[in-house]
Amino acid sequence: MPSKASPEQYLISTQTAALLTGKSVRTLQRWAEEGNIRGLEKDGERRGAGGVKLLIELPSLIPHLSIALDAGRMATIVAADGGAADALREVGLYFLAEDQAATALLWLEAAAAKGDSDAMDWLSCCYFMGIGVSSNPALGLKWLGEAAARGHALALQKIAAL
């Protein structure tokens, strides 16, 4: 029988928590101080002017999120927090599926910046169709071309169709 994961297995940075919730890092720090979310101070690591690095227990954010989370999604968010391009894209797609396109674009752009061709193809769709942004065919074509240049099969088909 699989053991349940502890909340400590799902620790994320305050920056990632801010992107997930749409709140500022300072708000998250205040929530942690007030006990509204759970955080863990990282011993020996400091941020800013004498501040201690705070890691947030992802399960404690669930009431503050616009996307549903299960263990698989939480693991993906932890991987995204670590910088994994495919995980960044997947988190973007979670938000896109919940009609949170502006937030989705932030995650997709982060994945694309790390070379994820699937994220580039999704960004091209968003820019062509004006999903989360004003329609911008030039940026749509840019991202489509970037994806195709990396060998993305669907992007190559779209370029051929143009």
Secondary structure, 3 states (H helix, E strand, C coil): CCCCCCHHHHEEEHHHHHHHHCCCHHHHHHHHHHCCCCEEEEEEEEECCCEEEEEEEHHHHHHHCCCCCCHHHHHHHHHHHCCCHHHHHHHHHHHHHCCCHHHHHHHHHHHHHCCCHHHHHHHHHHHHHCCCCCCCHHHHHHHHHHHHHCCCHHHHHHHHHC
